[in-house]
Every structure is written in structure tokens, then in C-alpha cells.
Amino acid sequence: MLQLSTIDPVKSKLTALAVPVAEDKNLHRDQKINALVKKIKKFKEFKGAKDNTITYYEPQGFNSERVILIGVGKADEIDLDRLRVMAGQMVKKAIDLDLAEIAILVPSLKNFKLDPEDTITAIGEGARLANHRFDKYKKPEHPPLKRIKLVLDSTATRYRSLTARVNTICEGTLQARNWVNTPANDKTPAVFAGSIKKLAQKTGLGIDIRDERWLKKEGFNTMLAVAQGSQNRPRLVVLRHQPKGAKQTVALIGKGVTFDAGGINLKPTGSIETMKCDMSGAAAVAATLITAARLKLNTNLVGVIPIVENMPSGTAIRPGDIIKSWAGKTVEIGNTDAEGRLILIDAMAWAIDTFAPKVTIDMATLTGACVVALGEKIAGVFSSDNHLADALIHAGDYTHERCWRMPLPDDYKEQLKSEVADTGNIGTTRWGGAITAALFLSEFAKGTRWAHIDIAGPAFLKKGNAYGEAGATGFGVRLIYRLLETMAS
């Protein structure tokens, strides 16, 4: 679908040629392209400002049916995400025109300030991620493109292998989106686990799916407590990527609540409607493992994914109940809607004890408090390991799956104290909820290098962006894969 090409952008017969344009500088080496840009800039409606778009049909001297120009602003202000946005806008424009393909002219790599590989990767990601429609239940009005060509000058043939990598990482992101967008009636824990298994086996990943009997035998009591209100029984999915010669192990834990009604503490209207997305962490972890296997990443990875449904019923846990966790600590339930942390602590403690990972990272749509703090576009990172936190933030800067480090102050642990159990599952005040949730998890990290990523904001969007539809974003796949790549290098 996405491919690099060294065709002549002027002489080649194309349905659509997309050209990024800066306000103040030529981005391309081809003089005919630059002459066309100069001509079109004489129009009042197009000067190359960011998001400025114009379509020019059958330009003289070109063999393209149309040339689509999209402004990227001042040349010195162009960064990787502006390139992603530009490419996404170009693809969406072509989709709206019901085209089958588009050729995107990449800025001259010799004259451009950004790293060539990063430039191609960003443009490829924006184009590939924008070319997606969740069409399982409704035929899209405008289907995705069949082909996207990134047109480079003839000296850039050495970058051809990049497209396979970009395609694979984006396929992982889009798979996560599809899982999250699937409604809860078609995504019970058993069905979701089965879908993960089907893809995992195709990529050579090791996989075990543990059922309720195994969970009871092994003492996953806090996970089972969350699941007990639903007729759809829980599953624990364990994925393993074990390349020969890899020395370190990284454990990824993903929250997998296929629907979160809140339990007895029922969510109100306005909060409950999108709770099919409460397994976004699980989707991101599974898709990251699948991506790593496809790209043969040289790192031992284990993905531990607890999958439950949190429903109110006569069998559901109640506020005031006390549950003994897998790690042995007792937990007093203060609120049944603080369920994600309960399934995570059993999975995380078991994974650390079983696999002895060098690094453990959990991803979860955990708290509304984190959305209040950081909004809907930035994830919160909680870790006492400065190097790991910094590495996550740098990976987020590169992928534009942005993260902000949040504090883990010891004195906030006072809010989790219980008079009748080792700990409570929520704080004693409404303030600092994202922090107390992370502190609760930290008690089960067993002193390992651990980070918690609260993705409650960026996992699901009410309104689409330049390279994504409304709904699931697949947040975390590109972020974590970038982190793993840098750790392995």
C-alpha cells in the first residue's frame, strides 16, 4: 500500500500529485515543481501557510490530472509531526475525492533540515494512518486509497526498506484502533483473547490464554473480583517474543476492561457511552508485541494482558469488600469504578515474579483525573526511574504520542491507607486521583524499573485529527516500539 518511488513527478502520468509547500522557501529540487508553486502562490487563497490547501487541475507541462498543494508554514518551523499532519491531510483530501491513489512528493532530502530517515518515516506514518476507515459495521462513504507513493529523488533509493518498517508499525497501530473501536457485545474477554491469539500465532509469538479456573487456582483474586459481576468470564493473555541471543526482558502490562460500567458505582450518562475503549492499554500491548515479532526486534518481550468486563449485578463486588491480591496484600474496595488498578496489580506482580523483567511498563486508560490534568492529547508518565521516564518522554516527542512526567510523592500514600486492610484502592480525597492510582500500582512493582502510562486522554478521541478518525487512536504502539528500539540499540 505504501511504497517509495523515484518516478519523475512532472512527466509521470498520475491521478494526483501532492506537493508540500513552505511559505518562505523552496522545499523541492525540481525547477518545474518550484515554478508551479511560484505561480500558484500568486493566488490570494494560497501562500503556503500551515494547513492552507489548493487543488490545481491539469497544470500545463505536467502529466498529472491534478496537483494538490498543502502549506506547511515557515520552513524553519517544520517538525516531524507537521510532516505527519501534512501527509494525513493529503491522503484525506484524496479519499474525499474518491481517488484510488496519490503520489506525495517528499521534500528534497539534501536541502531539508530534518534527518532523511525521520522525514520519510513521519510522512509515511501520517499517510498510512490517515488511510484507514473502521468499516466493520458500516460501509464508508469514501473508501481508503489503494496505493500511496512517496516520491523521492533518484539518490534516495537506499531508503526503500523504510516503507516495510513504517507499514508494519502503522498496521500495529491500526489493529489496536480496530480492537478498541469494536463494540463490547462483539468483544467479550473470551472473544478479544481469541482475536489476539489468531494474530499472535501468525507472527510466531508464543501465547497462553488462562481461564477463570487457572486464575482462581493461582490467586488472581483482585482481577477475579472485578470480573465477578459479569456473565462474561475473564481471561489472562500472556504473549512472548523471545528472539535468539536477546539478553534483557521487558514486560508490558495492558489494562483490558472490554466494557467498564463502573460496577456498583455505576458510571453516569456522559461517561459510560465510550467505555468500550477501556481496553486500549491491552490493545496497545498486544499490537506492540505483534509489531515486534513482525520486525524481529532483538529484545525479549512478554505481554501480560488481564481481560475482564466490569458490570453491576447481584454478584458484583461492593464498596467495603476486602480482597487479597496475588501478591498477598489485602485491598479494601472504596469504589468499584477504580477497577483497572485491581486487574493490573495481579497481572503486574505475577509477571515480575514469573519473568524477572529488567523493565516493566503498564499502559492503562486509568483515571479521569489524568485527563483533567493533561487534557485529551497527552499521556501521564509515572515512574521513580529517571532514565526510564526520560526515555519514554523522548520516544513520545519523536512519535508525537506525547507524554508528561507526573510526580509520585511519598506523602500522598497516606491517602491510600485503610483501617481494615493493607491498602485502599482509592484515595481518601477527590484530589490527585491520577497520582494516588499510580502510587497504588507502585506498591506492586517490587522494586523493579517500572513505569505507568495513563492513556485515558489520548486513547480515544471524540473528534478525528489529521491522521486519525474519531474514536480509537491506537496510542502507545508507536510510542512503546520507539522506546524498545532505542533500548535495544
MARDRENZA-594052 format. One line per 2 residues: their letters; for each residue z, y, x of C-alpha. Coordinates in steps of 0.1 Angstrom, whole numbers, plus 5000, padded with zeros to 4 digits. Layout:
a> Z/Y/X ~ ...
This chain:
ml> 5000/5000/5000 ~ 5010/5025/5027
ql> 4987/5025/5058 ~ 4978/5046/5087
st> 4942/5057/5092 ~ 4922/5076/5117
id> 4893/5084/5094 ~ 4876/5118/5096
pv> 4893/5138/5069 ~ 4862/5161/5064
ks> 4834/5135/5065 ~ 4851/5106/5048
kl> 4845/5100/5011 ~ 4879/5104/4995
ta> 4892/5107/4959 ~ 4919/5131/4971
la> 4928/5146/5004 ~ 4963/5161/5006
vp> 4970/5188/5032 ~ 5004/5202/5041
va> 5002/5239/5048 ~ 5027/5262/5066
ed> 5029/5299/5057 ~ 5026/5312/5093
kn> 5010/5285/5115 ~ 4981/5260/5115
lh> 4996/5225/5114 ~ 4963/5207/5120
rd> 4938/5205/5149 ~ 4906/5201/5128
qk> 4890/5235/5126 ~ 4873/5228/5093
in> 4906/5220/5077 ~ 4921/5252/5091
al> 4891/5272/5079 ~ 4896/5258/5044
vk> 4933/5266/5045 ~ 4925/5302/5056
ki> 4900/5305/5027 ~ 4924/5292/5001
kk> 4952/5315/5014 ~ 4932/5344/5002
fk> 4941/5334/4967 ~ 4971/5352/4954
ef> 4986/5320/4939 ~ 4987/5301/4973
kg> 5002/5313/5006 ~ 5018/5281/5019
ak> 5053/5288/5006 ~ 5076/5258/5001
dn> 5066/5238/4970 ~ 5035/5260/4965
ti> 5006/5238/4953 ~ 4969/5242/4946
ty> 4941/5218/4940 ~ 4906/5227/4952
ye> 4877/5206/4937 ~ 4846/5196/4957
pq> 4851/5220/4986 ~ 4819/5229/5004
gf> 4814/5208/5036 ~ 4839/5182/5026
ns> 4833/5147/5012 ~ 4865/5147/4991
er> 4864/5151/4954 ~ 4895/5173/4956
vi> 4917/5187/4983 ~ 4954/5192/4973
li> 4973/5217/4994 ~ 5011/5218/4993
gv> 5031/5245/5010 ~ 5060/5236/5034
gk> 5071/5271/5042 ~ 5075/5286/5077
ad> 5066/5262/5104 ~ 5099/5265/5123
ei> 5119/5257/5092 ~ 5102/5223/5086
dl> 5125/5194/5089 ~ 5122/5157/5082
dr> 5133/5159/5046 ~ 5109/5188/5039
lr> 5082/5164/5050 ~ 5095/5137/5027
vm> 5096/5161/4998 ~ 5060/5173/5006
ag> 5047/5137/5007 ~ 5065/5129/4975
qm> 5051/5159/4957 ~ 5016/5149/4968
vk> 5020/5114/4955 ~ 5034/5125/4922
ka> 5006/5150/4918 ~ 4981/5122/4923
id> 4999/5100/4899 ~ 4998/5127/4872
ld> 4961/5130/4878 ~ 4958/5092/4872
la> 4943/5086/4907 ~ 4942/5053/4923
ei> 4947/5065/4959 ~ 4955/5095/4981
ai> 4950/5103/5018 ~ 4977/5125/5033
lv> 4968/5145/5064 ~ 4996/5143/5089
ps> 5002/5174/5109 ~ 4989/5173/5144
lk> 5015/5153/5163 ~ 5007/5171/5196
nf> 5013/5205/5182 ~ 5041/5197/5158
kl> 5077/5203/5169 ~ 5092/5171/5154
dp> 5092/5137/5170 ~ 5059/5119/5162
ed> 5075/5087/5150 ~ 5101/5106/5129
ti> 5073/5127/5114 ~ 5052/5097/5104
ta> 5083/5079/5091 ~ 5095/5108/5070
ig> 5061/5114/5054 ~ 5057/5077/5048
eg> 5091/5074/5032 ~ 5085/5103/5009
ar> 5051/5090/4998 ~ 5063/5054/4994
la> 5095/5062/4975 ~ 5077/5086/4951
nh> 5051/5059/4943 ~ 5074/5039/4920
rf> 5080/5036/4883 ~ 5106/5014/4867
dk> 5083/4997/4843 ~ 5102/4965/4833
yk> 5107/4977/4797 ~ 5081/5004/4791
kp> 5046/5008/4804 ~ 5044/5041/4824
eh> 5022/5068/4811 ~ 5008/5072/4846
pp> 5009/5041/4868 ~ 5017/5043/4906
lk> 4989/5046/4932 ~ 4973/5015/4946
ri> 4969/5029/4981 ~ 4983/5057/5002
kl> 4967/5066/5035 ~ 4984/5086/5062
vl> 4956/5102/5081 ~ 4962/5108/5118
ds> 4940/5120/5147 ~ 4924/5093/5168
ta> 4951/5095/5195 ~ 4978/5082/5172
tr> 4967/5045/5169 ~ 4999/5034/5187
yr> 5019/5043/5157 ~ 5002/5018/5134
sl> 5032/4994/5134 ~ 5054/5021/5119
ta> 5039/5016/5084 ~ 5051/4980/5082
rv> 5086/4992/5090 ~ 5085/5021/5066
nt> 5071/4999/5038 ~ 5098/4973/5043
ic> 5127/4998/5043 ~ 5113/5015/5013
eg> 5108/4982/4995 ~ 5145/4975/5000
tl> 5154/5009/4986 ~ 5131/5004/4956
qa> 5146/4969/4950 ~ 5180/4985/4949
rn> 5167/5010/4924 ~ 5153/4983/4902
wv> 5185/4963/4902 ~ 5206/4994/4893
nt> 5181/5005/4866 ~ 5182/4971/4848
pa> 5205/4973/4818 ~ 5237/4954/4817
nd> 5226/4930/4790 ~ 5200/4917/4815
kt> 5223/4920/4845 ~ 5254/4899/4839
pa> 5272/4888/4870 ~ 5255/4854/4870
vf> 5221/4868/4864 ~ 5225/4895/4891
ag> 5238/4870/4916 ~ 5208/4848/4908
si> 5183/4876/4913 ~ 5199/4883/4947
kk> 5197/4847/4956 ~ 5160/4844/4948
la> 5151/4873/4971 ~ 5175/4863/4998
qk> 5161/4828/5001 ~ 5126/4842/5005
tg> 5137/4862/5036 ~ 5157/4834/5052
lg> 5191/4848/5046 ~ 5220/4824/5042
id> 5236/4827/5008 ~ 5265/4813/4989
ir> 5274/4821/4953 ~ 5310/4815/4944
de> 5320/4810/4908 ~ 5353/4815/4889
rw> 5368/4782/4898 ~ 5364/4789/4935
lk> 5377/4824/4931 ~ 5409/4811/4913
ke> 5414/4784/4940 ~ 5411/4809/4968
gf> 5433/4835/4952 ~ 5409/4864/4944
nt> 5434/4875/4918 ~ 5427/4912/4916
ml> 5389/4906/4913 ~ 5396/4880/4885
av> 5419/4904/4868 ~ 5391/4929/4864
aq> 5368/4902/4851 ~ 5391/4886/4826
gs> 5383/4910/4797 ~ 5347/4899/4797
qn> 5330/4868/4784 ~ 5306/4871/4813
rp> 5323/4854/4842 ~ 5324/4868/4878
rl> 5306/4858/4909 ~ 5311/4864/4946
vv> 5279/4866/4966 ~ 5280/4860/5004
lr> 5249/4869/5024 ~ 5245/4860/5061
hq> 5219/4873/5086 ~ 5225/4855/5119
pk> 5198/4861/5145 ~ 5200/4841/5177
ga> 5217/4860/5205 ~ 5233/4887/5184
kq> 5268/4894/5196 ~ 5286/4917/5172
tv> 5291/4911/5135 ~ 5291/4939/5108
al> 5304/4932/5073 ~ 5291/4951/5044
ig> 5310/4950/5011 ~ 5294/4963/4979
kg> 5311/4971/4946 ~ 5293/4951/4919
vt> 5305/4961/4884 ~ 5275/4953/4862
fd> 5289/4974/4834 ~ 5321/4994/4835
ag> 5335/5001/4801 ~ 5368/5011/4817
gi> 5387/4981/4803 ~ 5417/4990/4781
nl> 5414/5026/4795 ~ 5381/5029/4778
kp> 5357/5054/4791 ~ 5348/5082/4767
tg> 5314/5092/4754 ~ 5296/5112/4781
si> 5309/5089/4808 ~ 5302/5054/4796
et> 5264/5056/4789 ~ 5252/5052/4825
mk> 5278/5026/4836 ~ 5251/5000/4843
cd> 5249/5019/4876 ~ 5284/5008/4887
ms> 5269/4980/4908 ~ 5250/5005/4930
ga> 5270/4996/4961 ~ 5263/4959/4956
aa> 5226/4966/4951 ~ 5225/4986/4983
va> 5243/4960/5004 ~ 5221/4932/4991
at> 5189/4952/4997 ~ 5201/4962/5032
li> 5207/4925/5042 ~ 5172/4916/5028
ta> 5157/4945/5047 ~ 5174/4935/5079
ar> 5162/4899/5076 ~ 5126/4911/5070
lk> 5127/4933/5100 ~ 5146/4908/5122
ln> 5174/4932/5131 ~ 5193/4918/5161
tn> 5228/4922/5145 ~ 5249/4896/5128
lv> 5254/4908/5093 ~ 5275/4895/5064
gv> 5273/4910/5030 ~ 5302/4902/5006
ip> 5295/4913/4971 ~ 5321/4909/4943
iv> 5303/4910/4909 ~ 5322/4915/4876
en> 5319/4931/4842 ~ 5349/4954/4832
mp> 5353/4952/4794 ~ 5381/4958/4769
sg> 5393/4927/4749 ~ 5423/4907/4740
ta> 5422/4891/4774 ~ 5417/4922/4794
ir> 5443/4934/4820 ~ 5467/4961/4808
pg> 5483/4991/4824 ~ 5516/4979/4838
di> 5503/4945/4847 ~ 5511/4933/4883
ik> 5486/4913/4902 ~ 5489/4895/4935
sw> 5458/4902/4957 ~ 5441/4878/4980
ag> 5459/4895/5010 ~ 5493/4888/4994
kt> 5502/4924/4984 ~ 5511/4929/4947
ve> 5493/4957/4928 ~ 5507/4975/4897
ig> 5478/4984/4874 ~ 5482/5021/4865
nt> 5447/5024/4850 ~ 5422/4997/4842
da> 5393/5020/4849 ~ 5403/5021/4886
eg> 5388/4986/4888 ~ 5363/4990/4917
rl> 5390/4991/4943 ~ 5406/4960/4929
il> 5375/4938/4934 ~ 5368/4954/4968
id> 5402/4947/4983 ~ 5399/4909/4976
am> 5364/4908/4990 ~ 5371/4930/5020
aw> 5403/4913/5031 ~ 5387/4879/5027
ai> 5356/4890/5046 ~ 5376/4904/5075
dt> 5397/4872/5077 ~ 5368/4849/5074
fa> 5341/4865/5096 ~ 5362/4887/5120
pk> 5336/4915/5119 ~ 5336/4943/5146
vt> 5328/4968/5119 ~ 5334/4967/5081
id> 5318/4992/5057 ~ 5322/4992/5020
ma> 5300/5011/4995 ~ 5310/5019/4960
tl> 5305/5042/4931 ~ 5342/5045/4932
tg> 5355/5078/4919 ~ 5345/5107/4897
ac> 5368/5128/4919 ~ 5344/5124/4948
vv> 5316/5138/4926 ~ 5339/5168/4917
al> 5345/5174/4954 ~ 5309/5169/4968
ge> 5286/5171/4938 ~ 5258/5146/4929
ki> 5238/5147/4962 ~ 5264/5139/4989
ag> 5285/5108/4995 ~ 5320/5109/5008
vf> 5328/5090/5040 ~ 5364/5079/5047
ss> 5374/5064/5080 ~ 5401/5067/5106
dn> 5374/5057/5132 ~ 5359/5090/5145
hl> 5329/5073/5162 ~ 5320/5053/5131
ad> 5324/5083/5108 ~ 5302/5104/5131
al> 5276/5077/5133 ~ 5274/5075/5095
ih> 5271/5112/5092 ~ 5243/5113/5118
ag> 5225/5085/5100 ~ 5228/5104/5068
dy> 5214/5136/5084 ~ 5184/5116/5096
th> 5176/5098/5063 ~ 5188/5127/5041
er> 5212/5103/5024 ~ 5238/5128/5032
cw> 5275/5121/5039 ~ 5305/5143/5043
rm> 5337/5131/5060 ~ 5368/5133/5039
pl> 5404/5131/5050 ~ 5428/5102/5050
pd> 5462/5119/5052 ~ 5492/5095/5055
dy> 5514/5116/5033 ~ 5490/5111/5004
ke> 5500/5074/5005 ~ 5532/5084/4987
ql> 5512/5088/4955 ~ 5504/5051/4956
ks> 5540/5039/4957 ~ 5552/5017/4929
ev> 5588/5009/4919 ~ 5579/4973/4910
ad> 5550/4963/4932 ~ 5538/4968/4968
tg> 5514/4994/4957 ~ 5498/5010/4926
ni> 5461/5011/4920 ~ 5460/5048/4913
gt> 5479/5079/4924 ~ 5507/5095/4905
tr> 5488/5127/4900 ~ 5452/5135/4889
wg> 5445/5154/4922 ~ 5429/5139/4953
ga> 5417/5108/4935 ~ 5389/5100/4959
it> 5414/5102/4988 ~ 5441/5080/4972
aa> 5414/5055/4963 ~ 5402/5053/4999
lf> 5438/5051/5011 ~ 5444/5022/4987
ls> 5414/5004/5003 ~ 5425/5012/5038
ef> 5457/4991/5033 ~ 5434/4960/5031
ak> 5412/4968/5061 ~ 5436/4950/5085
gt> 5433/4975/5114 ~ 5396/4968/5119
rw> 5369/4995/5124 ~ 5364/5004/5088
ah> 5346/5030/5067 ~ 5344/5035/5030
id> 5315/5053/5014 ~ 5320/5067/4979
ia> 5285/5070/4965 ~ 5295/5079/4929
gp> 5275/5111/4931 ~ 5242/5103/4947
af> 5237/5067/4934 ~ 5223/5078/4900
lk> 5205/5109/4890 ~ 5201/5124/4856
kg> 5170/5142/4867 ~ 5144/5130/4892
na> 5136/5146/4925 ~ 5105/5149/4947
yg> 5106/5113/4958 ~ 5125/5096/4930
ea> 5126/5092/4893 ~ 5156/5099/4871
ga> 5181/5071/4873 ~ 5189/5049/4903
tg> 5182/5063/4938 ~ 5188/5032/4960
fg> 5212/5054/4980 ~ 5226/5036/5010
vr> 5198/5012/5021 ~ 5181/5037/5044
li> 5214/5051/5055 ~ 5230/5018/5065
yr> 5199/5004/5080 ~ 5196/5035/5102
ll> 5232/5031/5113 ~ 5227/4994/5121
et> 5196/5002/5141 ~ 5214/5028/5162
ma> 5244/5004/5167 ~ 5220/4977/5179
s> 5201/4999/5203
